[in-house]
Amino acid sequence: MANLPEPRVTPSRPFTHAGVDFTGQVELKANKGRGIKTTRGYIAVFVCFATKAIHLELVSDLSTPAFLAAFKRMCARRGTPKHVYGDNGTNFVGASRALKIEYKEVLQTITKEFLADISTMGVTWHLNAPV
């Protein structure tokens, strides 16, 4: 058996290296009562590579903006990860692209003094090769 990848065996802050994927659909109700229509929702599962802790976020659909909202909620609760690993789902690719663009815009609008502090906050996305 091969050695485990370095992010899985190196001690680090929880969710520094995180994997992300979606579960199958779940039924969501807007409120209680009879005759309430249900909609489809999904659960984003974030897994810490170092501690095997999980973070679950409810997502309304599989779009990029819905995933980015779930990702921002996870970052607010657990801290911003340095590396995120996921499959080549269109929402993950779109989120990676959108975050890179926003990160570049933020870096262009801030002062150089603040730049030294914030430059370490970039998230690196690692997407699995398509099958």
Secondary structure as GFF3:
##gff-version 3
##sequence-region A 1 131
A	DSSP	alpha_helix	6	9	.	.	.	ID=ss1
A	DSSP	beta_strand	17	22	.	.	.	ID=ss2
A	DSSP	beta_strand	26	29	.	.	.	ID=ss3
A	DSSP	beta_strand	38	48	.	.	.	ID=ss4
A	DSSP	beta_strand	54	59	.	.	.	ID=ss5
A	DSSP	alpha_helix	64	78	.	.	.	ID=ss6
A	DSSP	beta_strand	83	86	.	.	.	ID=ss7
A	DSSP	alpha_helix	90	109	.	.	.	ID=ss8
A	DSSP	alpha_helix	112	118	.	.	.	ID=ss9
A	DSSP	three_ten_helix	119	121	.	.	.	ID=ss10
A	DSSP	beta_strand	124	127	.	.	.	ID=ss11
###
